Amino acid sequence: MAADWLGSLVSINCGPTLGMYQGEVSSVDQTSQTISLRQPFHNGVRCPVPEVTFSAMDIRELKFLDIQTQSGVSRASAGQGILSDPGVISSGQSGQNSRGGYPANNTHSTTAPITILRKGPPASSSNRGPKQATPKKNGVKNGVGGGGGQMRLRDDECFGADMDEGLDTDFDFEANLALFDKAAVFSQIDGTDCNGARSRGTPGGERGTPTRYRHDENILEVKPVVYRQITVPQHGGKEYCTDSGLVVPSVSYELHKCLLASAERHGLSLERRLEMTGVCASQMALTLLGGPNRLTPKNNHQRPTVALLCGPHVQGAQGISCGRHLANHEVEVILFLPNFVKMQESITNELALYSKTSGKQVASIKDLPVSPVDLVINCLDCHENGFLRDQAWYLAAADWANQNRAPVLSIDPPVNGQKQAVEAKWTLSLGLPLPIDGGEARVYLCDIGVPKQVFQEVGINYHSPFGCKFVIPLHSA
């Protein structure tokens, strides 16, 4: 009777570990209680071996997909089981199918442990998924029961066939597509918008599922951003904007002077302002010189050189303060300051501190380097005294800076309606920008520590545009 099942198409469920197998019955051995399938499929993928042999105690469920007799026609009854063990296969259930024959689906089950016996050469486990056992090499020899058989099974699972075999096995798209729950996936897609975020509405959506957000989406409701947070009583003639879009208006020199005078009355003295300006300017200069890529212990043989051009006024004192901080950071600083019979106290105090550094000081243009330096810092101009531009030392210093071919940073340039004598690549303003004619120079703004209420005293509605920085770039609005 066992030979009558040859050629039938069956589906064998070997449990969650070994999975499902489908194939054509090639042999049934009632003595050893085994059944073999030719051209088998495992979980929808064609097996790399031509034949697979199963033990009766490994089969949890067996379904007939197409029952054939040896003559090729359907049988009229499935009353006799394939294997004689009544604990493995029970009698078939008869019923008519669409072909006028017999049951197209007979189900038999058992709960025995799982062991698969295979015929043919061993195959790779790379294409059978993580739950499929490695094919056996010795047929029934490594069969059911016994500690030795189980140990051999584990050894073959771990040290079985080579991983390179069976890599070109065709993938059964139809069988795997049948396992894809399209309804559930499309139901989930319908609950999201085109950007992947769940539609807002009631919290959690209609299905009570938690709301999902994009990685760049703010989950807190915020007020609209106000980009004009600084207003001045008198328009300075120019407007700038920060990288984040905040509008920073320029102020006239008279309003800027009133702001600094008010801050000085409240304790922000000239000395403190000079120190703050020197720190911010030196930080910007260090960044322009290359920052951590240039100023490292391994690069002591290529220390950057900065030429500092200063005049006998407060702007010159700001430059000397910047030079002191640069020298403290291992930058070679050459300070140019002409000799004067009498200098301001701020200049004298800053020179006394600068002399304690490794920086150099020269009073003649002839002592400045002939070869290009890394950076020129211009502090020659004064807001109050425009006649300095006509003096010989000023003209010689400006001519040297323009011919040195080094980039120029101008600190606190004045507003005088004239073109700057030294062509600067960057300009640094203090607190609020002045409407300077810097040509193609990029404008930067530094925070010198003026409190918000001091701005309000001079009629400026102020909100800090600096964020986490003390020096920020400004762009023409």
C-alpha positions, 0 to 999 in steps of 0.5 A: 500500500505504501507504493500507492502514495508515490508521486503524490504532492504533500506538505510536511510541517516539521514544527517551528524549528525546521519549518515547512516542506513541500514535494513529491513523494519518492519513497515510503519505507514502513520498516524504518518509518521514513518518507522521502520527497524529491525536488523539495521546497523548504519554506517556499525556497527550493532546497539545494538537495534533490531529495529529503528524507523525514522520520515519522516521529519528526512530522507534526502535520502532513497535508496531501496537496495532490494524491496520485496512484501509480497510473497517474489518476486520483485515488478514491480513498485515503483510508490506509496511512502512508506509514504503518505507525498509528501515532504518526499518520491516522486514516485519511478523510475522504471528500470530493474535490473539483477534479471529481477525485478524492481529498485534495487536503488530508491532514495528520499530526503528531507532537513528536520531536523533530529530526530530518533524514536527508538523501543526497549530498549535503547542502549549505544552510545559508539559504534555508533561514535561521531556523532550518537544520543542516542536512544530514550526510548519512541518511538513516544512520544519524536517525531518530533517538539516542544521545549519539544521534542528537550529538551528531545532529548538533555537530552537523548543524554547527560544522556542516556543509560549506557556506559557499554551496547553494548560493545560486538557489532561485528564490520562490517569490510566489510562495514568499509573497503569500506570507506577506500580510499586505492588508496589515501593511496598507492599513498602517500606511493609511494611518500616516501622511506622505512624510511618514509622520502619523496624522495629528488629530486625537492623541495616538490616532483613531486606533489608539496607537502611539503618535510617531514623529519624524526625527527632525520634527519638534514635538512641542508646539511653539510660537511663531519665530519673530526674526526682528527682535532688535529695534533701534530708535534711529535707523542706522542706514543698514540692516544685517541678519544672522545665520539663523535669520535674526535681523540686526540693525546698524546704529549711528556712531552717536547712539553707539557712543551713548550705549558705551557711556551708559554701560560704563556708568553701570560698571562696564569700565573701559578696562573691562571693555578692552579685555572683552574686545581683546578676547573676542578678537583673539578668538576670531583671529585664532579661528582665521589662522586655522584653529586646532588644525594649525595650533597644535604641539606637533606644529611648533615649527610652523607657528603663525605670525600676526602683524598688529597695526595700532594707533595712539587711541582706544581702538589701538588699545583694543588691538594691543589687548588682542595681541596679548591674548594671541601671544599667550596662545603661542602666536608670533605677534609683531606690534607696530605702534609709533612713538608718541611723547604722550599716550592715553592711559589705556594704551600705557596699561595695555603696553605694560601687560603686552611687554610681559609676553613673547610678542615683539614691538616695533615703532618703524615700518622698516622693522615689519616683515618683508615677507607676507605674514599669516594675518594683519590686524588693523587698529589704525583708525579712530572714531574721533580723530580723522586727521590721523589718516594724513600723517606719515606713519599712518600712510606708511603702515596702510601702504605696507598692509596693502602690499603685504598680501596677507588677509586683514582683520579690522577691529572696530572700524570707524564711520567717516564716509570715506573708503577704508585706507586698508582693504580688509577681508573681515571687520569686527564690530562691538555690540551692534554694527555701525553703518561702515563702508567696508567694501567687500569685507565680511562683517562680524559682531562680538558680544562685549557684555553690555546688559539688556537693560543698558540697551533699553536705557538708550531706547534700544529694544534688545534680544541677544542674537549671539546664541551660544557664541561670542562672535557671529557673522552678519550678512547684508539683509 
